[in-house]
């Protein structure tokens, strides 16, 4: 498969804008894959942004990314990667991530797993969620701090299934479910679940995978009610889906929300409070809060 690679020089603050979901890129189909890196450790403010596309990148994509990188002044390089394993190339910049008891790594760093840690092998690929972003780290830290053992877990908008896998590793007897609107994400999730030694299936100790547009999907809703729901998406969808997510949460169930900015936390909490789900705590990393809420 031919892949195209756009490369921009930028500043670290600009690169940070691309380490989570980027609304400006959401309408491109197929979606681009974005990787950020620090080429020279002696120049900590000088970063690089690589944008990978399955087809020749449209001018609209180039202009959209350029507009978000003012320091690049519109300059970029474009190369065609014939017969290149671009996923392996992009993984070169992915260092392991430690979050509480979790150690997120690629296959290349599997041997670095510290004793007593919970290893999660997540490869770079066509879905969001390698553990590098603060929203994923915040969710992992929140899961690590939970003081109960859920029996029925949903990872809504799963991306790579990293959070579903984290729950499965912590609570191996729980029934797991992971869903995403993107079929590519579910394909990636299936591969990651298998790589991490967890069975794909409908029973306790397994993870069921669904392509679904939120909890309006009947098959997904039938898996509930859930005593733990994790949703690392965006503030807008989280607010819009508050009634359906709250309805799918069992009485006394815990909800973990991320993907929102600090200035959006109160609006998200208010939407769920109106649905009977009360805020309990926040874990904040930089500008990215992770919310823990509880249904009465």
C-alpha positions as CSV (number, residue, x, y, z in Angstrom):
1,X,0.0,0.0,0.0
2,X,1.3,3.4,-0.9
3,X,1.4,6.0,1.9
4,X,2.1,9.7,1.7
5,X,3.9,11.6,4.4
6,X,3.6,15.3,5.1
7,X,6.3,16.8,7.4
8,X,6.1,20.2,9.1
9,X,8.6,21.8,11.4
10,X,6.8,23.4,14.3
11,X,6.9,24.5,17.9
12,X,6.1,22.2,20.8
13,X,3.0,24.1,21.8
14,X,1.7,23.6,18.3
15,X,2.5,19.9,18.2
16,X,0.6,19.4,21.5
17,X,-2.6,20.4,19.7
18,X,-2.3,17.3,17.6
19,X,-1.7,14.7,20.4
20,X,-5.5,14.1,20.9
21,X,-8.5,14.2,18.7
22,X,-8.3,17.2,16.3
23,X,-11.7,18.5,15.3
24,X,-10.3,20.3,12.3
25,X,-9.3,16.9,10.8
26,X,-12.5,15.0,11.7
27,X,-14.2,15.5,8.3
28,X,-11.3,14.1,6.2
29,X,-12.1,10.6,4.8
30,X,-10.0,8.5,5.1
31,X,-8.7,10.2,8.2
32,X,-5.0,11.1,8.4
33,X,-2.7,9.7,11.0
34,X,-0.7,12.3,12.9
35,X,2.6,11.7,14.8
36,X,4.6,14.3,16.7
37,X,8.2,14.0,17.7
38,X,11.2,15.9,19.1
39,X,14.0,15.6,16.5
40,X,16.7,17.2,18.7
41,X,16.6,17.0,22.5
42,X,19.0,19.9,22.7
43,X,16.2,22.1,21.1
44,X,13.2,21.2,23.3
45,X,10.9,23.8,21.7
46,X,11.5,22.6,18.1
47,X,9.2,19.8,17.2
48,X,8.1,17.9,14.1
49,X,4.7,16.9,12.9
50,X,4.3,14.0,10.4
51,X,0.9,13.5,8.7
52,X,0.3,10.1,7.0
53,X,-2.4,9.6,4.4
54,X,-3.4,6.6,2.3
55,X,-3.9,8.8,-0.7
56,X,-2.2,11.9,-2.0
57,X,-3.1,14.5,0.6
58,X,-5.7,17.0,-0.7
59,X,-4.8,20.7,-0.7
60,X,-7.5,21.3,1.9
61,X,-5.7,19.0,4.4
62,X,-2.4,20.7,3.8
63,X,-4.0,24.1,4.3
64,X,-5.8,22.9,7.4
65,X,-2.7,21.6,9.1
66,X,-0.7,24.7,8.0
67,X,-3.2,27.0,9.6
68,X,-2.7,25.2,12.9
69,X,1.1,25.5,12.7
70,X,1.8,29.2,12.2
71,X,5.5,28.8,13.0
72,X,5.9,26.6,9.9
73,X,4.8,29.5,7.7
74,X,3.3,27.1,5.2
75,X,6.5,25.2,4.6
76,X,6.3,21.4,4.4
77,X,7.8,18.3,2.7
78,X,5.8,15.6,1.0
79,X,7.2,12.2,0.2
80,X,5.6,9.0,-1.1
81,X,6.5,5.9,0.9
82,X,6.4,3.1,-1.6
83,X,6.5,-0.3,0.1
84,X,7.4,1.3,3.4
85,X,6.2,0.0,6.7
86,X,5.2,3.5,7.8
87,X,3.6,2.2,11.1
88,X,7.0,0.8,12.1
89,X,8.7,4.1,11.1
90,X,6.2,6.1,13.1
91,X,6.6,3.9,16.2
92,X,10.3,4.9,16.4
93,X,9.2,8.0,18.3
94,X,6.8,6.3,20.7
95,X,8.4,5.8,24.1
96,X,6.8,3.6,26.8
97,X,4.2,5.4,29.0
98,X,3.9,4.6,32.7
99,X,0.6,5.5,34.3
100,X,0.1,4.0,37.8
101,X,0.5,0.3,37.5
102,X,0.2,0.4,33.7
103,X,3.1,0.3,31.3
104,X,2.1,1.0,27.7
105,X,4.6,-0.1,25.1
106,X,5.1,-1.2,21.5
107,X,6.5,-4.7,20.7
108,X,10.0,-3.1,20.4
109,X,9.9,-2.2,24.1
110,X,8.2,-5.3,25.5
111,X,11.3,-6.4,27.3
112,X,11.4,-3.1,29.3
113,X,8.2,-4.0,31.2
114,X,9.1,-3.5,34.9
115,X,8.3,-6.3,37.4
116,X,4.9,-6.0,38.9
117,X,3.5,-3.7,36.3
118,X,0.5,-4.3,34.0
119,X,1.8,-4.4,30.4
120,X,-0.3,-3.0,27.5
121,X,1.2,-3.6,24.1
122,X,-0.3,-1.0,21.7
123,X,1.2,-0.4,18.3
124,X,1.0,2.9,16.4
125,X,-1.6,2.6,13.7
126,X,-4.7,3.9,12.1
127,X,-6.7,4.5,15.3
128,X,-6.3,7.0,18.2
129,X,-5.0,5.8,21.5
130,X,-1.3,4.7,21.9
131,X,-1.2,5.9,25.5
132,X,1.0,8.9,24.5
133,X,-1.7,11.6,25.0
134,X,-2.6,13.1,28.4
135,X,-6.2,12.1,28.0
136,X,-5.4,8.4,27.8
137,X,-2.9,8.7,30.6
138,X,-5.5,10.4,32.7
139,X,-8.0,7.6,32.1
140,X,-5.4,4.9,33.0
141,X,-4.5,6.7,36.2
142,X,-8.2,7.0,37.1
143,X,-8.8,3.3,36.4
144,X,-5.7,2.4,38.5
145,X,-7.2,4.4,41.4
146,X,-10.6,2.8,41.4
147,X,-11.4,1.0,44.6
148,X,-14.0,-1.5,43.4
149,X,-14.1,-4.4,41.0
150,X,-16.5,-3.8,38.1
151,X,-18.3,-6.7,36.6
152,X,-19.5,-5.1,33.3
153,X,-17.2,-2.6,31.6
154,X,-17.8,-0.4,28.5
155,X,-15.0,1.5,26.6
156,X,-17.0,3.9,24.5
157,X,-15.2,5.3,21.5
158,X,-12.4,2.8,22.1
159,X,-9.9,3.8,19.4
160,X,-7.3,1.1,20.0
161,X,-9.0,-0.7,22.9
162,X,-6.3,0.4,25.2
163,X,-8.8,1.3,28.0
164,X,-10.8,-1.8,27.5
165,X,-7.6,-3.8,27.8
166,X,-6.5,-1.9,30.9
167,X,-9.8,-2.9,32.5
168,X,-9.5,-6.5,31.4
169,X,-6.0,-6.7,32.9
170,X,-7.1,-5.2,36.2
171,X,-10.4,-7.1,36.5
172,X,-9.9,-10.4,34.5
173,X,-13.3,-11.7,35.5
174,X,-15.2,-8.7,34.2
175,X,-17.3,-8.7,31.0
176,X,-15.8,-6.2,28.7
177,X,-17.2,-4.2,25.7
178,X,-15.4,-1.8,23.4
179,X,-17.2,0.2,20.7
180,X,-16.3,2.8,18.1
181,X,-18.1,4.4,15.2
182,X,-15.0,3.7,13.0
183,X,-14.7,0.2,11.6
184,X,-11.0,0.7,11.2
185,X,-10.7,1.3,14.9
186,X,-12.5,-1.9,15.7
187,X,-10.2,-3.8,13.3
188,X,-7.2,-2.3,15.2
189,X,-8.9,-3.1,18.5
190,X,-9.3,-6.7,17.6
191,X,-5.6,-7.0,16.7
192,X,-4.6,-5.3,20.0
193,X,-6.9,-7.5,22.1
194,X,-5.4,-10.6,20.6
195,X,-1.8,-9.3,20.9
196,X,-2.4,-8.7,24.6
197,X,-3.7,-12.3,25.3
198,X,-7.3,-11.4,25.9
199,X,-10.1,-13.3,24.1
200,X,-12.6,-11.5,21.8
201,X,-16.1,-12.6,22.9
202,X,-19.3,-12.0,24.8
203,X,-18.5,-13.7,28.1
204,X,-16.9,-12.7,31.3
205,X,-13.2,-12.4,30.9
206,X,-13.5,-11.5,27.3
207,X,-14.0,-8.2,25.3
208,X,-16.8,-7.9,22.8
209,X,-16.2,-5.4,19.9
210,X,-18.9,-3.4,18.2
211,X,-19.0,-0.9,15.4
212,X,-21.6,1.4,16.8
213,X,-22.7,5.1,16.7
214,X,-23.1,5.6,20.5
215,X,-25.4,3.8,22.8
216,X,-28.4,4.2,20.4
217,X,-27.1,1.0,18.9
218,X,-29.5,-1.8,20.1
219,X,-26.9,-4.5,20.3
220,X,-24.5,-2.4,22.3
221,X,-27.2,-1.1,24.6
222,X,-28.3,-4.7,25.3
223,X,-24.8,-5.4,26.9
224,X,-25.7,-3.0,29.7
225,X,-26.3,-1.8,32.2
226,X,-22.6,-1.2,32.9
227,X,-21.1,-0.6,36.3
228,X,-18.1,1.1,34.6
229,X,-18.1,3.2,31.5
230,X,-15.0,4.9,30.1
231,X,-15.3,7.5,27.3
232,X,-12.3,9.3,26.0
233,X,-13.8,11.3,23.1
234,X,-14.6,15.1,22.8
235,X,-16.6,17.5,25.0
236,X,-19.3,18.0,22.4
237,X,-20.2,14.4,21.9
238,X,-19.9,13.7,25.6
239,X,-22.5,16.4,26.4
240,X,-24.8,15.3,23.5
241,X,-24.7,11.6,24.6
242,X,-25.1,12.4,28.3
243,X,-28.7,11.1,28.6
244,X,-27.9,7.8,26.8
245,X,-24.6,7.2,28.6
246,X,-26.2,7.9,32.0
247,X,-29.1,5.6,31.1
248,X,-26.6,2.8,30.3
249,X,-24.8,3.2,33.7
250,X,-26.0,0.9,36.5
251,X,-27.1,2.4,39.8
252,X,-23.9,3.1,41.8
253,X,-21.9,2.8,38.6
254,X,-18.8,4.8,37.8
255,X,-18.2,6.9,34.7
256,X,-14.8,8.1,33.5
257,X,-14.8,10.9,30.9
258,X,-11.9,12.4,29.0
259,X,-11.0,14.1,25.7
260,X,-12.1,17.6,27.0
261,X,-10.2,20.7,27.8
262,X,-10.0,22.2,31.3
263,X,-12.4,25.0,30.3
264,X,-15.0,22.5,29.2
265,X,-15.1,20.4,32.4
266,X,-17.9,22.3,34.1
267,X,-20.2,22.1,31.1
268,X,-19.6,18.3,30.8
269,X,-20.1,17.8,34.5
270,X,-23.3,19.8,34.4
271,X,-24.7,17.7,31.6
272,X,-24.2,14.5,33.5
273,X,-25.4,16.0,36.8
274,X,-28.7,16.8,35.1
275,X,-28.9,13.1,34.3
276,X,-28.3,11.9,37.8
277,X,-24.6,11.3,37.6
278,X,-22.6,13.4,40.0
279,X,-18.9,14.4,39.7
280,X,-16.5,12.8,42.2
281,X,-13.0,13.8,41.2
282,X,-10.8,15.2,38.5
283,X,-7.3,14.1,37.4
284,X,-5.7,17.0,35.4
285,X,-2.6,16.6,33.2
286,X,-1.7,19.9,31.6
287,X,-4.9,21.3,30.0
288,X,-6.6,17.8,29.9
289,X,-8.9,16.8,32.8
290,X,-10.2,13.3,33.3
291,X,-13.5,13.3,35.2
292,X,-14.7,10.6,37.5
293,X,-18.5,10.6,38.1
294,X,-20.9,8.3,40.1
295,X,-24.5,7.5,39.4
296,X,-26.7,7.6,42.5
